[in-house]
Amino acid sequence: MAGDNCIFEGTTGLPAVLTQRLHQQGLTLALSEQFSGGLLNLQLHRAGAPLVLAVSAMSDDQVSVVLHTPRGGMGQTVRYRASHHSM
């Protein structure tokens, strides 16, 4: 989407550059984060990125899910026990 390399100068940050490219190409973004606690979702949302879904692992037993709609975001943090879902 952003090409092989994405280089930018000045005060425009990477979230703004990605947002611009998403809008130019008419794309939306579903995001999954594991170690950043939702920081990438927050930065892209603030830049106006066309996000549709964001999932973040908040801790060892919590997952945060945010569904982005034209009316705003709807989120839920879910607690689970990995031992119940292990194979």
Backbone as a printed PyTorch tensor [residue, N CA C, xyz], in Angstrom:
tensor([[[  0.8230,  -1.1750,   0.0000],
         [  0.0000,   0.0000,   0.0000],
         [  0.8760,   1.2500,   0.0000]],

        [[  1.8930,   1.2830,   0.8500],
         [  2.7580,   2.4560,   0.9080],
         [  3.9910,   2.2880,   0.0320]],

        [[  4.1000,   1.1850,  -0.6960],
         [  5.2500,   0.9430,  -1.5570],
         [  6.3430,   0.2040,  -0.8100]],

        [[  7.4520,  -0.0050,  -1.4820],
         [  8.5640,  -0.7210,  -0.8660],
         [  9.1790,   0.0690,   0.2820]],

        [[  9.2220,   1.3720,   0.1250],
         [  9.7990,   2.2430,   1.1490],
         [  8.8870,   3.4390,   1.3400]],

        [[  8.7570,   3.8620,   2.5680],
         [  7.9440,   5.0430,   2.8560],
         [  8.8270,   6.0390,   3.6000]],

        [[  9.2580,   7.0720,   2.9040],
         [ 10.1430,   8.0720,   3.4870],
         [  9.4050,   9.4010,   3.5040]],

        [[  9.4950,  10.0870,   4.6190],
         [  8.8310,  11.3790,   4.7180],
         [  9.7090,  12.3270,   5.5100]],

        [[  9.5080,  13.6100,   5.2940],
         [ 10.2880,  14.6430,   5.9700],
         [  9.3490,  15.6540,   6.5860]],

        [[  9.8860,  16.4520,   7.4790],
         [  9.1150,  17.5260,   8.0750],
         [  8.3140,  17.0610,   9.2710]],

        [[  7.1600,  17.6690,   9.4430],
         [  6.3580,  17.4000,  10.6380],
         [  5.2790,  16.3420,  10.4190]],

        [[  5.1590,  15.8250,   9.1960],
         [  4.1590,  14.7980,   8.9170],
         [  4.6740,  13.4660,   9.4340]],

        [[  3.9010,  12.8250,  10.3180],
         [  4.3080,  11.5490,  10.8770],
         [  3.8100,  10.3780,  10.0620]],

        [[  4.2870,   9.1920,  10.4010],
         [  3.9100,   7.9890,   9.6820],
         [  2.4020,   7.7260,   9.7190]],

        [[  1.6960,   7.9190,  10.8660],
         [  0.2440,   7.7130,  10.8470],
         [ -0.4680,   8.5970,   9.8100]],

        [[ -0.0250,   9.8470,   9.6650],
         [ -0.6430,  10.7450,   8.6760],
         [ -0.3410,  10.3020,   7.2530]],

        [[  0.8760,   9.8220,   7.0100],
         [  1.2420,   9.3460,   5.6750],
         [  0.4250,   8.1120,   5.3210]],

        [[  0.2970,   7.1620,   6.2410],
         [ -0.5010,   5.9660,   5.9930],
         [ -1.9710,   6.3150,   5.7760]],

        [[ -2.4830,   7.2390,   6.5700],
         [ -3.8740,   7.6790,   6.4110],
         [ -4.1060,   8.2690,   5.0330]],

        [[ -3.1930,   9.1080,   4.5810],
         [ -3.3120,   9.7190,   3.2540],
         [ -3.3230,   8.6420,   2.1700]],

        [[ -2.4280,   7.6670,   2.2710],
         [ -2.3600,   6.6020,   1.2630],
         [ -3.6330,   5.7530,   1.2730]],

        [[ -4.1570,   5.4460,   2.4620],
         [ -5.3970,   4.6700,   2.5540],
         [ -6.5450,   5.3960,   1.8590]],

        [[ -6.6760,   6.7010,   2.1240],
         [ -7.7390,   7.4940,   1.4990],
         [ -7.5510,   7.5840,  -0.0190]],

        [[ -6.3110,   7.7940,  -0.4640],
         [ -6.0380,   7.9070,  -1.9020],
         [ -6.4290,   6.6310,  -2.6510]],

        [[ -6.1930,   5.4760,  -2.0100],
         [ -6.4490,   4.2010,  -2.6750],
         [ -7.8250,   3.6240,  -2.3430]],

        [[ -8.6100,   4.3470,  -1.5300],
         [ -9.9510,   3.8930,  -1.1800],
         [ -9.9610,   2.6240,  -0.3360]],

        [[ -8.9570,   2.4820,   0.5420],
         [ -8.8310,   1.2830,   1.3620],
         [ -9.2340,   1.5490,   2.8130]],

        [[ -9.6090,   0.4940,   3.5080],
         [ -9.8260,   0.5580,   4.9490],
         [ -8.8150,  -0.3690,   5.6040]],

        [[ -8.6910,  -0.2740,   6.9230],
         [ -7.6550,  -1.0090,   7.6370],
         [ -8.2350,  -1.7280,   8.8410]],

        [[ -7.9260,  -3.0080,   8.9460],
         [ -8.2020,  -3.7920,  10.1530],
         [ -6.8550,  -4.0010,  10.8240]],

        [[ -6.7830,  -3.7920,  12.1290],
         [ -5.5180,  -3.7190,  12.8440],
         [ -5.4940,  -4.6920,  14.0050]],

        [[ -4.3890,  -5.3880,  14.1780],
         [ -4.2060,  -6.2710,  15.3240],
         [ -2.8810,  -5.9110,  15.9930]],

        [[ -2.9350,  -5.6000,  17.2690],
         [ -1.7320,  -5.2360,  18.0210],
         [ -1.5350,  -6.2250,  19.1540]],

        [[ -0.2750,  -6.5220,  19.4480],
         [ -0.0350,  -7.4380,  20.5480],
         [  0.7030,  -6.7850,  21.7040]],

        [[  1.6860,  -5.9610,  21.4380],
         [  2.5160,  -5.4340,  22.5140],
         [  2.4020,  -3.9270,  22.7180]],

        [[  1.6350,  -3.2370,  21.9090],
         [  1.5820,  -1.7730,  22.0030],
         [  0.3710,  -1.2590,  22.7720]],

        [[ -0.5060,  -2.1380,  23.2330],
         [ -1.6300,  -1.7290,  24.0770],
         [ -2.5980,  -0.7580,  23.4270]],

        [[ -2.7230,  -0.8070,  22.0980],
         [ -3.6710,   0.0680,  21.4180],
         [ -3.0920,   1.3910,  20.9490]],

        [[ -1.7880,   1.6090,  21.1300],
         [ -1.1750,   2.8830,  20.7600],
         [ -1.2550,   3.1400,  19.2510]],

        [[ -1.0130,   2.1160,  18.4570],
         [ -1.0880,   2.2850,  17.0050],
         [ -2.5100,   2.6210,  16.5650]],

        [[ -3.4910,   1.9420,  17.1470],
         [ -4.9020,   2.2510,  16.8640],
         [ -5.2050,   3.7090,  17.1950]],

        [[ -4.7580,   4.1690,  18.3500],
         [ -5.0040,   5.5480,  18.7720],
         [ -4.3740,   6.5460,  17.8060]],

        [[ -3.1130,   6.3130,  17.4280],
         [ -2.4290,   7.2510,  16.5360],
         [ -3.0840,   7.2950,  15.1530]],

        [[ -3.4510,   6.1440,  14.6220],
         [ -4.0960,   6.1180,  13.3130],
         [ -5.4900,   6.7390,  13.3690]],

        [[ -6.2220,   6.4760,  14.4510],
         [ -7.5570,   7.0670,  14.6100],
         [ -7.4690,   8.5880,  14.6780]],

        [[ -6.5130,   9.1010,  15.4410],
         [ -6.3330,  10.5630,  15.5490],
         [ -5.9410,  11.1880,  14.2120]],

        [[ -5.2480,  10.4200,  13.3640],
         [ -4.8430,  10.9320,  12.0480],
         [ -5.9740,  10.8340,  11.0290]],

        [[ -7.0920,  10.2000,  11.4140],
         [ -8.2390,  10.1030,  10.5100],
         [ -8.2090,   8.8930,   9.5990]],

        [[ -7.4510,   7.8670,   9.9670],
         [ -7.3600,   6.6650,   9.1310],
         [ -8.7110,   5.9590,   9.0630]],

        [[ -9.0350,   5.3750,   7.9150],
         [-10.3030,   4.6510,   7.7660],
         [-10.2200,   3.2500,   8.3860]],

        [[-10.2250,   3.2200,   9.7160],
         [-10.1470,   1.9530,  10.4460],
         [-11.5120,   1.2880,  10.5010]],

        [[-11.5530,  -0.0270,  10.4380],
         [-12.8100,  -0.7500,  10.5750],
         [-12.8150,  -1.6390,  11.8140]],

        [[-11.6520,  -2.1790,  12.1940],
         [-11.5770,  -3.0650,  13.3470],
         [-10.1820,  -3.0040,  13.9400]],

        [[-10.1010,  -2.9410,  15.2560],
         [ -8.8090,  -2.9690,  15.9430],
         [ -8.8970,  -3.9470,  17.1060]],

        [[ -7.9270,  -4.8320,  17.1940],
         [ -7.8530,  -5.8160,  18.2730],
         [ -6.4960,  -5.6600,  18.9310]],

        [[ -6.4880,  -5.5170,  20.2520],
         [ -5.2390,  -5.3360,  20.9920],
         [ -5.1970,  -6.2660,  22.1820]],

        [[ -4.0660,  -6.9240,  22.3710],
         [ -3.8440,  -7.7300,  23.5700],
         [ -3.3850,  -6.7810,  24.6680]],

        [[ -4.2330,  -6.5740,  25.6760],
         [ -3.9300,  -5.6160,  26.7300],
         [ -3.0350,  -6.2100,  27.8230]],

        [[ -3.1910,  -7.4920,  28.0830],
         [ -2.3870,  -8.2000,  29.0800],
         [ -2.4900,  -9.6860,  28.7670]],

        [[ -1.9630, -10.5120,  29.6650],
         [ -2.0010, -11.9530,  29.4260],
         [ -3.4100, -12.5140,  29.3740]],

        [[ -4.3670, -11.8400,  30.0140],
         [ -5.7210, -12.3960,  30.0520],
         [ -6.8000, -11.4140,  29.5950]],

        [[ -6.4090, -10.3500,  28.8660],
         [ -7.3840,  -9.3750,  28.3820],
         [ -7.1240,  -9.0210,  26.9190]],

        [[ -8.2030,  -8.9170,  26.1650],
         [ -8.1350,  -8.4750,  24.7730],
         [ -9.1310,  -7.3380,  24.6050]],

        [[ -8.7110,  -6.2820,  23.9260],
         [ -9.5820,  -5.1500,  23.6410],
         [ -9.9570,  -5.1890,  22.1560]],

        [[-11.2490,  -5.0320,  21.8760],
         [-11.7480,  -5.0450,  20.4960],
         [-12.5060,  -3.7380,  20.2620]],

        [[-12.1850,  -3.0400,  19.1700],
         [-12.8690,  -1.7970,  18.8140],
         [-13.3810,  -1.9220,  17.3870]],

        [[-14.6670,  -1.7170,  17.2000],
         [-15.2890,  -1.6780,  15.8830],
         [-15.5160,  -0.2170,  15.5330]],

        [[-14.9120,   0.2260,  14.4350],
         [-15.0530,   1.6160,  13.9950],
         [-16.1770,   1.6990,  12.9690]],

        [[-17.1230,   2.6020,  13.1940],
         [-18.2340,   2.8200,  12.2770],
         [-18.3100,   4.3140,  11.9550]],

        [[-19.1000,   4.7020,  10.9760],
         [-19.2600,   6.1360,  10.6970],
         [-19.8240,   6.9110,  11.8930]],

        [[-20.5040,   6.2350,  12.8010],
         [-21.0730,   6.9070,  13.9730],
         [-20.0870,   6.9830,  15.1440]],

        [[-18.9230,   6.3690,  14.9920],
         [-17.9260,   6.3740,  16.0570],
         [-17.4560,   4.9630,  16.3760]],

        [[-16.6130,   4.8610,  17.3770],
         [-16.0730,   3.5630,  17.7610],
         [-16.8540,   2.9320,  18.8940]],

        [[-16.9550,   1.6170,  18.8390],
         [-17.5870,   0.8540,  19.9140],
         [-16.5740,  -0.1810,  20.3760]],

        [[-16.2550,  -0.1790,  21.6620],
         [-15.2080,  -1.0710,  22.1440],
         [-15.6170,  -1.8950,  23.3390]],

        [[-14.8760,  -2.9580,  23.5280],
         [-15.1150,  -3.8650,  24.6550],
         [-13.7820,  -4.5090,  25.0130]],

        [[-13.5240,  -4.6130,  26.3000],
         [-12.3750,  -5.3700,  26.7710],
         [-12.8880,  -6.6850,  27.3140]],

        [[-12.2810,  -7.7660,  26.8670],
         [-12.7310,  -9.1070,  27.2180],
         [-11.6400,  -9.7960,  28.0180]],

        [[-12.0240, -10.4200,  29.0980],
         [-11.0850, -11.1920,  29.9180],
         [-11.3010, -12.6670,  29.6170]],

        [[-10.2410, -13.4110,  29.4930],
         [-10.3540, -14.8380,  29.1850],
         [ -9.2880, -15.6140,  29.9360]],

        [[ -9.4330, -16.9140,  29.9490],
         [ -8.4470, -17.8130,  30.5440],
         [ -7.8890, -18.6840,  29.4370]],

        [[ -6.6150, -18.5640,  29.1750],
         [ -5.9870, -19.2970,  28.0780],
         [ -6.0890, -20.8020,  28.2640]],

        [[ -6.1100, -21.2800,  29.4970],
         [ -6.1610, -22.7300,  29.7240],
         [ -7.4530, -23.3400,  29.2120]],

        [[ -8.5390, -22.5600,  29.1790],
         [ -9.8220, -23.0720,  28.6730],
         [ -9.8400, -23.1750,  27.1480]],

        [[ -8.9380, -22.4400,  26.4860],
         [ -8.9280, -22.4020,  25.0300],
         [ -7.7270, -23.1290,  24.4500]],

        [[ -6.9030, -23.7180,  25.3050],
         [ -5.7010, -24.4080,  24.8170],
         [ -6.0610, -25.7590,  24.2300]],

        [[ -5.2270, -26.2160,  23.3410],
         [ -5.4500, -27.5360,  22.7360],
         [ -4.5750, -28.5700,  23.3900]]])
